[in-house]
Amino acid sequence: MAPAPLFSGSDDLRVRMARHDWAASVLGPPEHWPAAIRTVVRLILDAKHAMFVFWGPELGFVYNTPYVEFLRDRHPAALGRPLRDVWPELWAQVAPLAGRALAGESVYIEDMPLVMQRDGHADQTWFTFSYSPVYDDDGAIVGVYGTASDTTRRVTTERRQAFHLRVADALRGLADPLGIAREASRLLGEELGASRVLFGEITEDGGHGIFHSNHTDGTVAPLKGPFTAAEFGERVFAALRSGATSVHHDIPAELGTVDPHAARSFHAVDTQAEISVPVVRDGRLSSILIVNGRTARTWTPHEIALVEDMAERTWNAIERARAEASLRRANARLEALLNERTAERDRLWDMAQEILAIATTDGYFLSCNPAMTETLGWTEEELRVTPFASFAHPDQREELGGIVAQLAAGRTITRYEIRSRHRDGGWRWLSWTVVPQGKLLYMAGRDVTEEKQRQEALRQAEDALHQAQKMEAIGQLTGGIAHDFNNMLGTIVGNLELARLHLAAGRAANLPRYLDGAHNAAKRAGTLTHRLLAFSRRQALDPRPTDVNALVQSMSDMIARTVGPGIVLDLRLDSAWRITCCDANQLENALLNLAINARDAMPQGGSLEIRTSDVTRDLPQHPAGLAAGEFIRICVSDTGTGMDAQTAARAFEPFFTTKPLGQGTGLGLSMVFGFVSQSNGHVNLDSEPGRGTSVCLDLERHVGTLPAAAPPAEAADNAAQRGATILLVDDEAPLRQVLAEVLRGAGHTVFEAGDAATALARLRHIDHVDLLVTDIGLPGGVNGRQLADTIRAGRSAPPVLLITGYAESAVLGTGASDAGMQLLAKPFALRDFEARVAEILAGLPVDAGA
């Protein structure tokens, strides 16, 4: 069966949908689906978020690729099936919501618990989803579409965090080890709904233990007293001794045949499901946290992880409580001997303005001075019974673990700054110096919160200043553009109005002067836009291999006439590499701008030197080191007035000029900077008041040959006279009409189009095309460069002339100077356009344009 257009695409789901036997489903063939449903199906297939839609009497189900992750082994069988058959275990929860949506109500449910049967087992999940009605053109509801997000990880994480907070609150202040175990067992049992939770402490020989801290829900008896490993099966205990968690969802089914003795032992204590988590210390099994279920149940990964986490946390608390109890007993024995010294120390401890504390490498404070409790708001007891990592800001807890490891290795830490939680919920910055001694950490610190706040205030003030400077620069840029363009537009409009008045009065004598004035102002406006594009590095460049020495030599007469007889021009063309790849016209403009600036800096005359040389620059291109780049350097140096450091620092800013008002736009150097930067080069300015200025342009060396010389003028004229077939594409109709008139006036056959689609349609009715002339920026989603690639990929590959007023990324990304393509920047003179077309046609074979 041929793929339906509705499912066109190459991804797996669309391919399956295209091949699916929809006629055999409750939805029927796609061509019979309601138009609104087809629209929604297209929408969800393109979406990156899990979406679905169902409709029809049996609520046939269709979904997109992200939704497949939720279906797992139910895909692709779920395609087109009734919603009730896709999720039978969820139907009781989903049906009322679907009914509400079909009645016209938009439904949104957040973190809804769902037990999903997937991949052969039940998954406890949470989902956030929405149902919305789908209306046809008559306003009737024809189906329901929705979105779904699996929030299981977030919900379980939040529940675990909330549970740990409850446990921390409940255990805080408890000093009795068995009391800690009992309270932890109770909280865990209530959280899991378990029949029994208890700790079994293992003796040194590893084969015996004792049950204590029982919690039960009343349906089973507590387990108390000694036990042996053999009672519950060596298979189970072997796994526990290796540090592996023992998990059984249905003990009779799982152990009945492989370990019948263990199965009978569990049956004797009313247990059909269990989780046993070992706590290993120094390579020895020291205790087991046991969770029992009276009936078979599927333990979720979240529940297993929670039990494993509680086993370690609780046993740490028990060991800490025992250690603290042991420490208290030792302290009691030494109390009589240390009373006097303790009293002296306490007086210094209490009077100290610095924060003082003693902690252990296990992560607990042993004691804290009043300055610390006053700074953080916690009591000393609260500080002692809570791991000090719990007071650290979440962003620094991992970092703190590394610091503690260094301290445990005996390294002293100085001026370590960390954010610590205050009792009021805020944060205080503390700077610590910590000296380890065995497992004890002697700590001295101070509150540096106010210093941090002052630093942050200073940073914000600096950011505000930078923003203000940025906005000032933008204001200068827009103001300068508006001023210059208003002047030019005023000249254009004024000359055109005078021309219209004289033409209406029948006076034609002054018309050429007015038209020339408008034309010259328009040329100045075009020059301004080119300079702005050069500064912004957005101008359209036509880079070609260029002999720098030859280019400078060819400009010598023009530069000499520009700077005048009072300035001596000296050319030193020392570059041996000579060739770079750049837009030669833009390089000429840049050198002419620099020469004009040099002339203006030497009102009393002087000397102007243009030197070419070869240099290497170190470019940071690889992490392992620096790669040297080869550049051709062009330096324009004068003996003029020079600039001070402050002026030189702003020399490349747009509209910055030291010339009197009306004598400069301030875009010359910014244009030079933009052109060189866009050509992957570098600019350096060196100036000193009274000693002149030197501006050096570094352009990358090009390893290759120069292009062939242009055809002689006579050949170009012959090509121009030879009638050619030209396809002209430009969405600007007035400009397209002018260009078409010029080309037809030159004897060519011209086919016009305003976009790529029209151009391709015209092309089907043309035998051949000698030249494609196209604007780059075209409407309809296909630009001129893409159109050119499409046409040149056919049986013939005509040359292409790209015309543009802006360097679109499509051209810059792939290179505008590919073989067979040339670039002409707008605005351009019609004679330049006609000459470029003639030049391209002159390079065609004799029979190509016939």
Secondary structure by P-SEA (a helix, b strand, c coil): cccccccccccaaaaaaaacccccccccccccccaaaaaaaaaaaaccccccccccccbbbbbcccccccccccccccccccccccccccccccaaaaaaaaabbbbbbcccccccccccccccbbbbbbbbbbbcccccccccccccccaaaaaaaaaaaaaaaaaaaaacccccaaaaaaaaaaaaaaaacccbbbbbbbcccccccccccccccccbbbbbcccccccccaaaaaaaaabbbbbbcccccccccccaaaaaaaaaaccccbbbbbbbccccccccbbbbbccbbbbcaaaaaaaaaaaaaaaaaaaaaaaaaaaaaaaaaaccccaaaaaaaaaaaaaccccccccccccccccccaaaaaaccccaaaaaacccccccccccaaaaaaaaaaaaacccccbbbbbbbccccbbbbbbbbbbbcccbbbbbbbbaaaaaaaaaaaaaaaaaaaaaaaaaaaaaaaaaaaaaaaaaaaaaaaaaaaaaaaaaaccccaaaaaaaaaaaaaaaaaaaaaaaaaaacccccccccccaaaaaaaaaaaaaaaacccbbbbbbccccccccccaaaaaaaaaaaaaaaaaaacccbbbbbbbbbbbbbbbcccccbbbbbbbbbbbbbbccccccaaaaaaccccccccccccccccaaaaaaaaaaaaacbbbbbbbcccbbbbbbbbbbbbccccccccccaaaaaaaaacbbbbbbbbcaaaaaaaaaaaaaaabbbbbbbccaaaaaaaaaacccccbbbbbccccccccaaaaaaaaaacccccbbbbbbccccaaaaacccccccbbbbcccccaaaaaaaaaaaaaaccccccc
